[in-house]
Amino acid sequence: MGHVCRAPYELCQIIQVGNLRHNALFRRFISALTRGGPGGMPRPIEVHAHDPLRYVGDMLGWLHQVCDHIFFSYGTLI
């Protein structure tokens, strides 16, 4: 499979979609970190800040949950 040439406007659209996804995921992560889920479940990740292993594990768990969606979304764009 060769390199696919795209028109400049298509590349700009891909970059714009990437920026929008980045901003949306950043806001969702900050929300999970500070507010938790709807109705308080799951609890905010910051609740476990006193336990570094649990704190990092919860952050990586959140990241793991969104990875499939991210790869699927970008796979359909390219």
FIFITI-151905 format. One line per 10 residues: number of its first residue (from 1); their letters; for each residue x, y, z of N, C-alpha, C, CB. Coordinates in nm, 4 decimals, decimal comma. Last residue first. Glycine has a CB too. Example, Ala and Ser with C-alpha at 12.3 -4.5 7.8 and 13.67 -1.06 7.14 Angstrom:
2) SA) 1,2850/-0,2250/0,7080/1,3670/-0,1060/0,7140/1,2900/0,0030/0,7870/1,4084/-0,0598/0,5725 ~ 1,3190/-0,5690/0,7800/1,2300/-0,4500/0,7800/1,3200/-0,3300/0,7800/1,1308/-0,4473/0,9046
This chain:
78) ILTGYSFFIH) -0,8294/0,8226/0,8641/-0,7115/0,8077/0,7790/-0,7328/0,7074/0,6703/-0,5927/0,7682/0,8603 ~ -1,0656/0,8120/1,0054/-1,0277/0,9357/0,9374/-0,9185/0,9149/0,8347/-0,9832/1,0379/1,0375 ~ -1,0826/0,5669/1,1257/-1,1825/0,5976/1,0239/-1,1482/0,7249/0,9473/-1,3194/0,6112/1,0877 ~ -0,8760/0,5845/1,3110/-0,8681/0,4871/1,2030/-0,9675/0,5129/1,0917/-0,8893/0,3501/1,2571 ~ -0,9707/0,7647/1,4945/-0,8649/0,8084/1,4039/-0,8480/0,7104/1,2876/-0,7327/0,8235/1,4801 ~ -1,1669/0,6009/1,6196/-1,2010/0,7305/1,5594/-1,0968/0,7749/1,4594/-1,2168/0,8366/1,6670 ~ -1,0192/0,3829/1,7147/-1,1260/0,3625/1,6179/-1,1584/0,4907/1,5454/-1,2500/0,3085/1,6858 ~ -0,8513/0,5111/1,8987/-0,7932/0,4424/1,7831/-0,8979/0,4163/1,6765/-0,7288/0,3109/1,8258 ~ -1,0466/0,6110/2,0802/-0,9547/0,7008/2,0112/-0,8994/0,6332/1,8852/-0,8394/0,7432/2,1052 ~ -1,1685/0,3765/2,1756/-1,2477/0,4760/2,1038/-1,1590/0,5704/2,0237/-1,3336/0,5557/2,2013
68) DCVQHLWGLM) -0,9531/0,2555/2,3030/-1,0203/0,1891/2,1917/-1,0997/0,2884/2,1081/-1,1123/0,0789/2,2434 ~ -0,8900/0,4491/2,5088/-0,7976/0,4170/2,3991/-0,8670/0,3515/2,2798/-0,6881/0,3256/2,4494 ~ -1,0570/0,4846/2,7263/-1,0808/0,5687/2,6090/-0,9925/0,5324/2,4899/-1,0590/0,7131/2,6451 ~ -0,9662/0,2974/2,9147/-1,1061/0,2965/2,8724/-1,1291/0,3761/2,7451/-1,1933/0,3511/2,9821 ~ -0,7020/0,3755/2,9580/-0,7296/0,2483/2,8911/-0,8726/0,2434/2,8383/-0,7052/0,1315/2,9869 ~ -0,7422/0,6079/3,1067/-0,6827/0,6161/2,9740/-0,7103/0,4892/2,8936/-0,5320/0,6402/2,9848 ~ -0,8398/0,4957/3,3423/-0,9240/0,5877/3,2657/-0,8737/0,5967/3,1222/-0,9262/0,7279/3,3310 ~ -0,6129/0,3506/3,4179/-0,7391/0,2823/3,3906/-0,8332/0,3685/3,3094/-0,8060/0,2416/3,5200 ~ -0,4331/0,5551/3,4673/-0,4075/0,4645/3,3558/-0,5321/0,3847/3,3194/-0,2930/0,3700/3,3898 ~ -0,5600/0,6645/3,6938/-0,5409/0,7462/3,5737/-0,5159/0,6583/3,4518/-0,4239/0,8442/3,5931
58) DGVYRLPDHA) -0,5492/0,4458/3,8675/-0,6790/0,4982/3,8268/-0,6680/0,5849/3,7015/-0,7410/0,5784/3,9405 ~ -0,2675/0,4229/3,8944/-0,3469/0,3129/3,8392/-0,4839/0,3584/3,7915/-0,3631/0,2038/3,9424 ~ -0,2060/0,6604/4,0227/-0,1570/0,6388/3,8863/-0,2347/0,5260/3,8195/-0,0060/0,6066/3,8868 ~ -0,3459/0,6017/4,2650/-0,3689/0,7259/4,1898/-0,3274/0,7088/4,0433/-0,2909/0,8435/4,2541 ~ -0,2300/0,3660/4,3583/-0,3723/0,3674/4,3233/-0,4049/0,4869/4,2338/-0,4591/0,3713/4,4506 ~ 0,0318/0,4630/4,4035/0,0073/0,3477/4,3164/-0,1376/0,3443/4,2692/0,0418/0,2172/4,3894 ~ -0,0003/0,6810/4,5866/0,0513/0,7007/4,4512/0,0224/0,5854/4,3558/0,1983/0,7228/4,4573 ~ -0,2383/0,7843/4,7849/-0,1812/0,6534/4,7517/-0,1310/0,6579/4,6077/-0,2866/0,5385/4,7710 ~ -0,3441/1,0347/4,7903/-0,2534/0,9984/4,8996/-0,1836/0,8654/4,8752/-0,3295/0,9924/5,0304 ~ -0,5279/1,0459/4,5845/-0,3982/1,1115/4,5643/-0,2977/1,0756/4,6741/-0,4165/1,2629/4,5590
48) HVEIPRPMGG) -0,7843/0,9493/4,5668/-0,6788/0,8538/4,5994/-0,5395/0,9129/4,5826/-0,6923/0,7308/4,5131 ~ -0,9346/1,1575/4,4836/-0,9646/1,1054/4,6171/-0,8515/1,0134/4,6629/-1,1004/1,0295/4,6177 ~ -0,8823/1,2050/4,2176/-0,8028/1,2763/4,3180/-0,8274/1,2283/4,4604/-0,8315/1,4231/4,3101 ~ -1,0813/1,0771/4,0775/-0,9515/1,0111/4,0880/-0,8671/1,0754/4,1976/-0,8774/1,0165/3,9537 ~ -1,4093/1,0769/4,2211/-1,2982/1,1474/4,1551/-1,1658/1,0751/4,1781/-1,2884/1,2923/4,2064 ~ -1,5972/0,7664/4,1896/-1,5496/0,8822/4,2652/-1,4360/0,9512/4,1895/-1,5026/0,8397/4,4067 ~ -1,8109/0,6764/3,9129/-1,7065/0,6528/4,0113/-1,6614/0,7819/4,0779/-1,5885/0,5842/3,9464 ~ -2,0334/0,8588/4,1018/-1,9815/0,7233/4,0812/-1,9328/0,7112/3,9393/-2,0890/0,6158/4,1114 ~ -2,1488/1,1093/4,1177/-2,0394/1,0770/4,2088/-1,9838/0,9371/4,1959/-2,0840/1,0966/4,3461 ~ -2,3321/1,1570/3,9210/-2,3837/1,1168/4,0516/-2,2745/1,0766/4,1497/-2,4798/1,0032/4,0351
38) PGGRTLASIF) -2,0963/1,0683/3,6773/-2,2289/1,1227/3,7080/-2,2805/1,0693/3,8412/-2,3281/1,0888/3,5958 ~ -1,7555/1,0619/3,8141/-1,8617/1,0335/3,7187/-1,9939/1,0962/3,7582/-1,8788/0,8855/3,7039 ~ -1,5260/1,3234/3,9148/-1,5729/1,1859/3,9066/-1,6838/1,1712/3,8041/-1,6210/1,1383/4,0424 ~ -1,4000/1,5672/3,9507/-1,5421/1,5542/3,9844/-1,5938/1,4110/3,9863/-1,6228/1,6327/3,8879 ~ -1,1232/1,5450/3,8910/-1,1688/1,6341/3,9974/-1,3134/1,6119/4,0419/-1,1533/1,7744/3,9528 ~ -1,0817/1,3468/3,6958/-0,9822/1,3685/3,7999/-1,0398/1,4453/3,9183/-0,8630/1,4430/3,7432 ~ -1,2925/1,3759/3,5248/-1,2781/1,2492/3,5975/-1,1825/1,2650/3,7143/-1,2287/1,1379/3,5037 ~ -1,2285/1,6367/3,4328/-1,3544/1,6122/3,5033/-1,3467/1,4828/3,5848/-1,4716/1,6053/3,4032 ~ -0,9897/1,5863/3,3044/-0,9897/1,6784/3,4184/-1,1177/1,6591/3,5001/-0,9772/1,8261/3,3703 ~ -1,0907/1,4171/3,1024/-0,9941/1,3675/3,1999/-0,9917/1,4560/3,3240/-0,8543/1,3599/3,1377
28) RRFLANHRLN) -1,2602/1,5874/2,9593/-1,3156/1,4679/3,0242/-1,2205/1,4138/3,1305/-1,3450/1,3591/2,9198 ~ -1,0719/1,7753/2,8652/-1,1789/1,8187/2,9560/-1,2396/1,6995/3,0297/-1,2885/1,8941/2,8781 ~ -0,9208/1,6035/2,7012/-0,8568/1,6733/2,8119/-0,9617/1,7183/2,9135/-0,7762/1,7942/2,7604 ~ -1,1110/1,5301/2,5116/-1,0572/1,4288/2,6027/-0,9879/1,4922/2,7219/-0,9601/1,3376/2,5292 ~ -1,1510/1,7809/2,3872/-1,2626/1,7112/2,4511/-1,2123/1,6073/2,5509/-1,3514/1,6443/2,3455 ~ -0,8923/1,8361/2,2876/-0,9546/1,9259/2,3849/-1,0688/1,8579/2,4589/-1,0056/2,0517/2,3156 ~ -0,8593/1,6184/2,1087/-0,7653/1,6415/2,2187/-0,8301/1,7266/2,3264/-0,6370/1,7090/2,1675 ~ -1,0678/1,6638/1,9275/-1,0678/1,5426/2,0102/-0,9759/1,5600/2,1315/-1,0236/1,4200/1,9267 ~ -0,9783/1,9056/1,8154/-1,1065/1,9006/1,8858/-1,1142/1,7793/1,9779/-1,2224/1,8977/1,7856 ~ -0,7381/1,8201/1,6964/-0,7363/1,9217/1,8014/-0,8656/1,9215/1,8820/-0,7130/2,0594/1,7409
18) GVQIIQCLEY) -0,8398/1,6380/1,5066/-0,7478/1,5937/1,6115/-0,7420/1,6918/1,7275/-0,6088/1,5742/1,5542 ~ -0,9850/1,8122/1,3466/-1,0562/1,7068/1,4204/-0,9687/1,6546/1,5337/-1,0968/1,5906/1,3257 ~ -0,7677/1,9621/1,2458/-0,8724/2,0268/1,3254/-0,9505/1,9247/1,4078/-0,9680/2,1047/1,2344 ~ -0,6281/1,7668/1,1001/-0,5631/1,8344/1,2133/-0,6670/1,8986/1,3041/-0,4633/1,9411/1,1633 ~ -0,8222/1,7093/0,9074/-0,7754/1,6034/0,9975/-0,7086/1,6645/1,1207/-0,6769/1,5087/0,9241 ~ -0,8397/1,9578/0,7814/-0,9566/1,9022/0,8497/-0,9159/1,7939/0,9482/-1,0563/1,8459/0,7483 ~ -0,5851/1,9800/0,6720/-0,6289/2,0782/0,7716/-0,7488/2,0269/0,8497/-0,6635/2,2113/0,7043 ~ -0,5972/1,7696/0,4903/-0,5021/1,7632/0,6010/-0,5407/1,8615/0,7109/-0,3597/1,7921/0,5515 ~ -0,7897/1,8725/0,3190/-0,8185/1,7484/0,3917/-0,7242/1,7339/0,5108/-0,8058/1,6259/0,2981 ~ -0,6583/2,0916/0,2135/-0,7756/2,1149/0,2988/-0,8140/1,9900/0,3758/-0,8939/2,1621/0,2150
8) PARCVHGM) -0,4491/1,9729/0,0600/-0,4187/2,0497/0,1820/-0,5400/2,0726/0,2717/-0,3597/2,1831/0,1446 ~ -0,5259/1,6330/-0,0337/-0,5296/1,7760/-0,0611/-0,5051/1,8524/0,0694/-0,6659/1,8171/-0,1251 ~ -0,2994/1,3626/0,0040/-0,4254/1,4293/0,0356/-0,4131/1,5769/0,0028/-0,4636/1,4092/0,1845 ~ -0,1696/1,0630/-0,1070/-0,1570/1,2087/-0,1109/-0,2936/1,2699/-0,0833/-0,1009/1,2572/-0,2484 ~ -0,0642/0,7799/0,0557/-0,1814/0,8465/0,0019/-0,1596/0,9973/0,0088/-0,3096/0,8051/0,0791 ~ 0,1841/0,5489/-0,0255/0,1505/0,6709/0,0487/0,0335/0,7407/-0,0200/0,2738/0,7665/0,0584 ~ 0,0691/0,2123/-0,0941/0,1526/0,3300/-0,1084/0,1050/0,4454/-0,0222/0,1570/0,3724/-0,2518 ~ 0,0849/-0,1170/0,0000/0,0000/0,0000/0,0000/0,0895/0,1234/0,0000/-0,0966/-0,0002/0,1221
